[in-house]
Amino acid sequence: MSRAPSVSPKCNANKKSLKDCVRHFTPAWFAVIMGTGIVSILWHNYPYDGPSKTFTVFTYTFFFLNLTLFLIFNVLTVARYIIFPDIWSLMIRHPVQSLYLGCYPMGLTTLINIAVILVYQQDRIGGKRFLHFVWGIWWIDIVLSFCCVFGLVHWMKTRQDHALSKMTAIWLLPVVTFIVASSTGGILAPALLEHSRYHALITLTVSAFMVFVGLSLAFMIFSAYILRLITCGVPPGASVISTFIPLGPMGQGGYSMLLLGQGFRAVLPLSNSSQVLSDPRTGETLNVICVAAGFVLWAIATMWFLYALLAVSELLNPWSEAEKFPFKLPVWGLIFPNGVYANLTLQLAKELDIKSLRVYGAIHAAATLILWSLVFTRTLTLLHHGRIFDSPCIEEIDMGRKNRKDLNEELTYRHHEQQEEEAMVELQQGLADGDLIGEVWRDGDSRAVTIRPMDM
């Protein structure tokens, strides 16, 4: 007995239209800004043949590339929520996609960092007005980070559905924003000190508050994350990339501690009535404490780096039954954590004058540059057909609609099929009794049964 083929909705899987690309443009794209930004910082801080003219050119190239991408991504983001206003509520309720909102302020800080250390401090472009403009952007970034750390984390607790078995290190993204913003404050403070000791001290104090809050929340999430890895196993498929994310808060946290130590050493002592801040030993003491804290965070980052390599090796093992993963946008999550880890290694080597750390940091930085090139090239190849544009929160809605339509078609067909079966049974019984005649005929892919009483 033949079965009519089900009708499925037509879709063009080969190429997305521009409107579809805008519709599927998620906050995760700002991980590209983070990755490209940390590469420009690595070019500037590379310990060999630097700062040479060649390295400066590469740093500027990546900086302007990153700035251009940032502006384009902002336009696409605004267009997405203007053209499709309902998507915002879908995205903010999604337990994974909403967490990528933390990538926006972190990507912005990478632009601020290069604007300060290269454009203003090294090349002396823009003057005091430019510095204050960048400082103002940093305060805006703090507001955005504050919304992520407190607003988004509160939203996770009250409006979203999370479970330990579904947990990934992406939970860290909202809280890392404070840590990354604090490191930018550490970069701004020496530049501000040239004009105002008070502005520099305020910047360092706010940065210290942010790094301590961010690290505290990160360590809390680490405790839950290691429990998840032990009880539920390594995240499957492409989610295994998230095992590198813990390098971000530890690497950037350590870098921030080093910068804060240097900043307080330069600002202190103060000429006021405080016995602590007016003591000439306070700045040096804080610097030593910050260097020690930076090394501790580097050690923890190294531990997570080794765990991440072991997790990825499970998927790359040809004898492993683990699910393999295709190239998708979350692969960009490899760049920034490895970049900040390499940067912390280089800064520790410079602070402690350890050659082995300098070599290791240079190798890791070079590997990050190569990784960025591979990921960027692969992303460009997928842009043509739009396959890299992928919004899970929208696809879940679209898939739900498709499944409901397919289910209705299946139920309708089964109803017709059941009627056909009943008619065939009745026909066979009537023919056997000799009081019915019947006819079975086809019309294309359909089968019909005609039953009538026998003429006497």
QUIURSUL-V847397 format. One record per pair of residues at least 6 apart in sequence whose C-alpha atoms are under 6 Angstrom apart, sorted by the first residue. I is the first residue (numbers start at 1). J is the second residue. D is the distance in Angstrom with one decimal. If there is no record, write none. Layout:
I/J/D
I/J/D
This chain:
4/445/5.9
15/385/4.3
15/386/5.8
16/386/5.1
21/389/5.8
22/80/5.5
23/80/5.6
24/389/5.5
24/390/5.4
24/391/4.9
27/100/5.4
27/101/5.5
28/100/5.2
30/103/5.4
30/104/5.6
31/103/5.6
33/66/6.0
33/107/5.0
34/107/4.3
34/336/5.9
35/335/5.0
35/336/4.6
37/110/4.9
38/339/5.8
40/59/4.8
40/62/5.3
43/55/5.9
43/59/5.5
44/59/5.9
91/98/5.6
92/98/4.8
93/160/5.9
95/160/5.7
102/173/5.4
102/174/4.8
105/141/5.5
106/177/5.7
113/184/6.0
119/125/5.6
145/177/5.2
145/178/5.8
148/174/5.0
149/174/5.3
149/175/4.9
165/232/5.9
169/242/5.4
175/214/5.4
176/249/5.6
178/210/5.1
178/214/5.4
179/211/4.6
179/214/5.4
179/253/5.7
182/207/4.1
182/210/5.8
182/211/5.7
183/256/4.1
185/203/5.8
185/207/5.6
186/259/4.9
186/260/5.3
189/200/4.6
192/200/5.3
193/200/5.2
237/323/5.2
237/324/5.4
237/325/4.6
238/325/4.8
243/308/5.1
244/308/5.5
245/337/5.7
247/301/5.0
247/337/4.9
248/337/4.2
250/297/5.3
250/301/5.3
251/340/5.2
251/341/4.5
251/344/5.8
252/340/5.6
254/294/4.0
254/297/5.4
255/344/5.2
257/290/5.1
257/294/5.7
258/290/5.6
258/291/5.5
261/286/5.8
261/287/3.8
261/290/5.2
262/287/5.9
264/283/5.4
265/283/3.9
265/284/5.5
268/283/5.2
269/277/5.5
269/278/4.6
269/279/5.8
269/280/5.2
270/277/5.7
270/278/4.7
271/278/5.8
315/322/5.6
315/324/5.9
342/361/5.0
342/364/5.5
342/365/5.3
345/361/5.0
346/358/5.5
346/361/5.1
349/357/5.1
349/358/5.1
382/388/5.5
430/436/4.6
435/454/5.5
436/453/4.8
436/454/4.9
437/454/5.6
438/450/5.7
438/451/4.7
439/449/5.9
439/450/5.3
440/449/4.7
441/448/5.6
